[in-house]
Amino acid sequence: MKLGDVFDPRNNALNAWRLALAAEVILWHSFPLTGRSVSYEPVRQLLFSLGVDGFFAVSGFLVTASWIRHPRVRDYSAARALRIFPGFYACLVVTAFVIAPLSVAIQGGSATKLLSSKAPFEYVLMNSALLILKPDVGGTPTGVPSPGAWNISLWTLIWEMFCYIAVAGFGLAGLLTRRWFLPTLMVLAAVSAALLPPMTFPGAWTIQQAVARFAMMFVAGALLNQFRDVIPARWSLVAVSLAIVAGASLMPDYRVIGAIPLAYAIIVSGSLVHNKRLRLRTDLSYGVYIYAFPTQQLLIVCGVGALTPLAFFPVATIATLPLAALSWFLVEKPALSLKARLLRKPSAATQPAAIEGSSESSDPKIIIMAPGLADPKDDRDASGVS
């Protein structure tokens, strides 16, 4: 069986995978946010990377397929924007006007003073373009191992958006349907990553390193979509792919060898599983991703950071789920419904008969605490959500 034969857009486990990837990001953050570290470099590299890398691979698979099926800039742009921005803006507001003041009150300060200052508004406005320019709200959080940063996870969203823009650009140029193009991009990204210094934590990453990383992972997923008619879908190959990823962690940058195997393991396993319980029509992955970091910081303010990372992880995950659920039901799901209505209007207007009948320097750096993203859900026919 080929991947194209087993992948059912409406019956797959990719939403379950995305939720697991979001949880992996929480697991990773549980170490530095509680002031601990992972001493063994291969394990640290995978913990640091797998959640976000997996998100980008799934996104590359679904979003590229979406463009190829419906190559209309207006529809595509509306779908991408309505998936990313409503939840993102709500998270900024909740962080600035609820979570940050609550942390101040817990520590014996004046929440009213913070709320009456310009700091919450600055946090929302300065970060509103997806580029996280102001990580703190009036200097908070304080008294934690990672002070002055409420949600470093959000830094990946702008790279996700860049990938979306690239898909539209390459699609309009007619390159996405050329069988040679994506393999060429993959080789260029892998060679660039091999030549650049490895991305390590903690550290300052260059924009070039980030471009190579996200290009590799997004294109890896896009490649699986492009060659789905010839790629075999077998559990044995999923196991081999995971073994390759584990072995590649011994390299400075595991993605040079492990990007495609990781994408294969996630996408093929998600396509092979046709279990109704794993078809997760309520997609909490994005909400878990964007709310986990501030939730973890607030828990640490409350003293929960005294737990070991492995004990802190389930507590943080459970505490994040209600916020993720509120995000889904109050913000994300209504936005997706709006998207569906907006995308139906052009076809209704244009086909009435058919309806009646039936970043300054040459080597800029960005300071990154840890990876985080969540890959936004694709449109209904690609994501398996109905």
Secondary structure, 3 states (H helix, E strand, C coil): CEHHHHCCCCCCCHHHHHHHHHHHHHHHHCCHHHCCCCCCHHHHHHHHHHHHHHHHHHHHHHHHHHHHHCCCHHHHHHHHHHHHHHHHHHHHHHHHHHHHHHHHHHCCCCHHHHHCCCHHHHHHHHCCCCCCCCCCECCECCCCCCCCCCCHHHHHHHHHHHHHHHHHHHHHCCCCCCCCHHHHHHHHHHHHHHHCCCCCCCEEEEHHHHHHHHHHHHHHHHHHHHCCCCCECCHHHHHHHHHHHHHHCCCCCCHHHHHHHHHHHHHHHHHHCCCHHHCCCCCCHHHHHHHHHHHHHHHHHCCHHHCCHHHHHHHHHHHHHHHHHHHHHHHHHHHHHHHHHHHHHHHHHHCHHHHHHCCCCCCCEEEECCCCCCCCCCCHHHHCCC
